Amino acid sequence: MHAFLIIGGTLEKRKEWVSKTLNEMHVSSFDCVKLAHEEGKQMGVTDVRSFTKHLTLIPTQGKFLAGIIEDAHLLTTEAQNAILKTLEEPGPKAILLLETINPELLLPTITSRCQVISLGTAEQYTSDDLFQCFKTLEQLREAGIGERIKMIDTIAPDRDTAKTWIELALAATRQSLLSLTNLKQTTSLLRRLLLAQKQLAANVTPKLVLDSIFLDT
């Protein structure tokens, strides 16, 4: 099996890489299956089982079958273990392509079994966006409980706003890690933000998610 993990860049660039690679390998659209999450849900074992079953078939119009997993970080741990079994016992005609902006949420055993394709840093936010967001994160850390609650109410009035802010906060925190200042504290924050992103995808109430980050510290 050829297994690729496409990270970094923008979602559009990652999809372009997948499309280009399938074309170069002459994989027919009839021999492709895609696994993608529904809004507000993670991808579980049942989703993975029907997906991987396709990879055991015989190609109809080319040499290879292809399985594409979008937003691979939204696979549950159990689903990731199910994918791992496919990586460990590959079909001879199968190609597996996983794309994600958050490879940190994948099991190390999955990453180690894939050829990692990094498309670089996504230039999605301006330096001012990142600076202002990290400034807000510092204010949340230093504020009293009452002030934190008020700020959280502003940040997470609804799920979409909370998701957008968490993505910006992740980018700002990753950028801060590059400076190697307060490394331990910033790494801890990054892990909590990644967990928050996963919880939001699993339909946990936005305010509870942000409360768990900033009120339990």
C-alpha positions as CSV (number, residue, x, y, z in Angstrom):
1,M,0.0,0.0,0.0
2,H,1.0,3.6,-0.7
3,A,0.0,5.6,2.3
4,F,0.3,9.4,2.4
5,L,-0.4,11.9,5.2
6,I,-0.8,15.4,3.7
7,I,-0.4,18.2,6.3
8,G,0.0,22.0,6.3
9,G,-0.9,24.5,3.6
10,T,-4.6,25.3,3.1
11,L,-7.4,22.8,2.7
12,E,-7.6,23.7,-1.0
13,K,-3.8,23.0,-1.5
14,R,-4.1,19.6,0.3
15,K,-7.0,18.6,-1.9
16,E,-5.1,19.7,-5.0
17,W,-2.2,17.5,-4.0
18,V,-4.5,14.5,-3.5
19,S,-6.2,15.1,-6.9
20,K,-2.8,15.6,-8.7
21,T,-1.4,12.4,-7.1
22,L,-4.4,10.3,-8.1
23,N,-4.1,11.6,-11.7
24,E,-0.4,10.8,-11.8
25,M,-1.1,7.2,-10.6
26,H,-4.0,6.9,-13.1
27,V,-6.6,6.1,-10.4
28,S,-10.1,6.2,-11.8
29,S,-12.8,8.1,-10.0
30,F,-14.8,4.8,-10.0
31,D,-12.0,3.3,-7.9
32,C,-12.0,6.0,-5.2
33,V,-13.8,6.1,-1.9
34,K,-13.9,9.1,0.4
35,L,-14.4,9.3,4.1
36,A,-15.5,12.7,5.5
37,H,-17.1,13.8,8.7
38,E,-20.7,15.1,9.0
39,E,-21.0,18.6,10.6
40,G,-20.6,18.4,14.3
41,K,-19.6,14.7,14.3
42,Q,-16.4,12.7,14.4
43,M,-15.8,9.6,12.3
44,G,-16.1,6.4,14.1
45,V,-15.3,2.7,13.7
46,T,-18.5,1.9,11.7
47,D,-17.5,4.6,9.2
48,V,-14.0,3.2,8.9
49,R,-15.1,-0.4,8.4
50,S,-17.2,0.3,5.4
51,F,-14.5,2.6,4.1
52,T,-11.6,0.1,4.4
53,K,-13.8,-2.7,2.9
54,H,-13.5,-0.9,-0.4
55,L,-9.7,-1.1,-0.3
56,T,-9.9,-4.9,-0.4
57,L,-11.7,-5.0,-3.7
58,I,-10.2,-5.3,-7.2
59,P,-9.8,-2.0,-9.3
60,T,-12.3,-1.7,-12.1
61,Q,-10.5,0.8,-14.4
62,G,-6.9,1.0,-13.3
63,K,-4.1,-0.5,-11.3
64,F,-5.1,1.0,-7.9
65,L,-7.9,1.6,-5.5
66,A,-7.8,4.8,-3.5
67,G,-9.2,5.7,-0.1
68,I,-9.3,9.4,0.8
69,I,-9.8,10.6,4.4
70,E,-10.6,14.3,4.8
71,D,-10.0,16.0,8.2
72,A,-8.3,12.8,9.5
73,H,-7.9,14.4,12.9
74,L,-11.6,14.0,13.4
75,L,-11.3,10.2,13.5
76,T,-12.0,8.8,17.0
77,T,-9.2,6.9,18.7
78,E,-11.0,3.7,18.0
79,A,-11.4,4.6,14.3
80,Q,-7.7,5.5,14.1
81,N,-6.9,2.0,15.5
82,A,-9.2,0.5,12.8
83,I,-7.3,2.4,10.1
84,L,-4.0,1.3,11.6
85,K,-5.0,-2.4,11.0
86,T,-5.4,-1.5,7.3
87,L,-2.0,0.2,7.3
88,E,-0.4,-2.9,8.9
89,E,-2.0,-5.4,6.6
90,P,-2.3,-3.4,3.3
91,G,-4.1,-4.5,0.2
92,P,-1.6,-4.8,-2.7
93,K,-3.7,-2.5,-4.9
94,A,-4.6,0.1,-2.3
95,I,-3.6,3.8,-1.9
96,L,-4.6,5.6,1.3
97,L,-4.5,9.4,1.5
98,L,-5.2,11.2,4.7
99,E,-5.3,15.0,4.9
100,T,-5.4,17.1,8.1
101,I,-4.4,20.5,9.4
102,N,-3.9,19.0,12.9
103,P,-1.6,15.9,12.6
104,E,-1.0,16.2,16.4
105,L,-4.4,14.6,17.0
106,L,-3.4,11.4,15.1
107,L,-1.9,8.4,16.7
108,P,1.9,8.3,16.3
109,T,1.6,4.8,14.9
110,I,-0.5,6.1,12.0
111,T,1.9,9.0,11.2
112,S,4.9,6.6,11.3
113,R,3.3,4.3,8.7
114,C,2.6,7.1,6.2
115,Q,4.7,9.1,3.9
116,V,4.2,12.6,5.4
117,I,3.7,15.4,2.8
118,S,4.1,18.8,4.3
119,L,2.7,21.7,2.2
120,G,4.1,24.4,4.6
121,T,2.3,26.9,6.8
122,A,-1.1,28.1,5.8
123,E,-1.0,31.8,5.4
124,Q,-4.6,32.1,6.6
125,Y,-4.1,34.8,9.3
126,T,-2.2,38.1,9.3
127,S,0.5,38.7,11.9
128,D,-1.8,41.2,13.6
129,D,-4.6,38.6,13.8
130,L,-2.1,36.2,15.5
131,F,-0.7,38.9,17.8
132,Q,-4.1,40.1,19.0
133,C,-5.4,36.5,19.6
134,F,-2.3,35.6,21.6
135,K,-2.7,38.8,23.6
136,T,-6.3,37.6,24.4
137,L,-5.0,34.2,25.5
138,E,-2.6,35.9,27.9
139,Q,-5.4,38.1,29.2
140,L,-7.5,35.0,29.9
141,R,-4.6,33.3,31.7
142,E,-4.0,36.4,33.9
143,A,-7.6,37.4,34.6
144,G,-9.6,36.5,37.6
145,I,-12.4,33.9,37.3
146,G,-15.2,36.5,36.9
147,E,-13.4,38.3,34.1
148,R,-12.6,35.0,32.4
149,I,-16.2,34.1,32.4
150,K,-17.2,37.4,30.7
151,M,-14.5,37.0,28.1
152,I,-15.5,33.4,27.4
153,D,-19.1,34.5,26.9
154,T,-17.9,36.9,24.2
155,I,-15.6,34.4,22.5
156,A,-18.1,31.6,22.3
157,P,-21.6,33.0,21.7
158,D,-22.3,30.1,19.3
159,R,-20.5,26.9,17.9
160,D,-19.3,28.4,14.6
161,T,-17.8,31.4,16.4
162,A,-16.1,29.2,18.9
163,K,-14.7,26.9,16.2
164,T,-13.3,29.9,14.3
165,W,-11.7,31.4,17.4
166,I,-10.2,28.0,18.4
167,E,-8.6,27.7,15.0
168,L,-7.1,31.2,15.3
169,A,-5.9,30.4,18.8
170,L,-4.2,27.3,17.6
171,A,-2.4,29.2,14.9
172,A,-1.4,31.9,17.4
173,T,-0.1,29.3,19.8
174,R,1.8,27.4,17.2
175,Q,3.4,30.7,16.1
176,S,4.4,31.4,19.7
177,L,6.0,28.0,20.0
178,L,8.4,29.1,17.2
179,S,9.9,31.7,19.5
180,L,10.7,29.1,22.1
181,T,9.5,31.3,25.0
182,N,7.4,29.8,27.8
183,L,7.7,26.6,25.9
184,K,6.2,24.3,28.6
185,Q,3.3,26.6,29.2
186,T,2.6,27.2,25.5
187,T,2.8,23.5,24.7
188,S,0.2,22.8,27.5
189,L,-2.1,25.4,26.0
190,L,-1.7,23.9,22.5
191,R,-2.8,20.5,23.8
192,R,-5.8,22.0,25.5
193,L,-6.8,23.9,22.4
194,L,-6.4,20.7,20.2
195,L,-8.7,18.9,22.7
196,A,-11.2,21.8,22.5
197,Q,-11.2,21.6,18.7
198,K,-12.0,17.8,19.0
199,Q,-14.7,18.4,21.6
200,L,-16.4,21.0,19.4
201,A,-16.4,18.6,16.5
202,A,-18.0,16.0,18.8
203,N,-20.9,18.5,19.5
204,V,-19.9,19.5,23.1
205,T,-21.4,22.8,24.2
206,P,-19.0,25.6,23.1
207,K,-19.1,27.4,26.5
208,L,-18.3,24.2,28.4
209,V,-15.4,23.6,26.1
210,L,-13.8,27.0,26.7
211,D,-14.6,26.8,30.4
212,S,-12.6,23.6,30.6
213,I,-9.6,25.4,29.0
214,F,-9.5,28.6,30.9
215,L,-11.4,28.0,34.2
216,D,-9.7,24.7,35.2
217,T,-6.1,26.1,35.0
